[in-house]
C-alpha cells in the first residue's frame, strides 16, 4: 500500500471517490462563496489542559453596513446560538458568525461588540447603532479544561481582523480544536459545491453552495463515509 506522510482531505487521498452529484469549488470550502471570509485560531497550553479555539466567519468584509439573507433549522434543539431570534424575526444576518466552546459564548459575544465599538464609533467616541452578535457553541470539555476560560474577547477582535478568503484550515483548528465526532476526533470541516441554476433574467448561471461545520456529535456505529458504514465495521 502507498505510504502517506502528513494529513490530507478525502479527495486527495482517493482522487476517484464519488461524493454527491456536483463538483466542488476551487478550495472545496466555504470561502469559495464570493465575499465570505474565515479565520481559525487555536489555543493550546504546554501542559495539555487547554485545547480550544475560535472560528470567525464574515459574510462579507463590509458586514457592519450590509445585511444578508439568513435562515435557521434546528435539528435537536441543543446548543446555544446567540442572535438567533433576530435572524428568525427578520431573515437577516448583520454580524460575524463566531463559533467556539460552550463556556466561551459570552467572551465571543463581547468580542464582536468590542471590535465594532472601536471600528465604527462616532467622532466623539460614542456608539448609537444596533448590533445583535451571532455566536454558536459546541462542548469540548472532554479534551479541554473549560473552567480556565481560555477564550477572550480579544481573540474575536483578532479573528475578525485575520479573516480572509484563503482555504479554511480543517481538523483540530479554531473552535473545533477539541471536538469529538462519532467516537473519533472531530473538529472543523468545510466543503462546497458548484450547482447549475438560473439568473433572474432566465439565463443559465452557476451558484456556489458551501458549508462549514464544527463536528461534535454522533455515535461510532452511525459513522458513514460515502455510504459505507465505516463506524460499524471498525467497531465490530
WOLINWO-V918116 format. One record per helix or strand of 2 or more residues. SS is the DSSP state (H for helix, E for strand). FROM is the first residue (numbers start at 1). LEN is the number of residues. If there is no record, write none. Layout:
BEGIN
ss:SS from:FROM len:LEN
ss:SS from:FROM len:LEN
END
This chain:
BEGIN
ss:H from:10 len:4
ss:H from:30 len:3
ss:E from:37 len:8
ss:E from:51 len:8
ss:E from:68 len:2
ss:H from:84 len:7
ss:E from:92 len:2
ss:E from:97 len:5
ss:H from:102 len:18
ss:E from:134 len:5
ss:H from:146 len:3
ss:H from:153 len:10
ss:H from:174 len:3
ss:E from:180 len:2
ss:E from:184 len:2
ss:E from:187 len:12
ss:E from:204 len:12
ss:H from:220 len:3
ss:H from:230 len:6
END
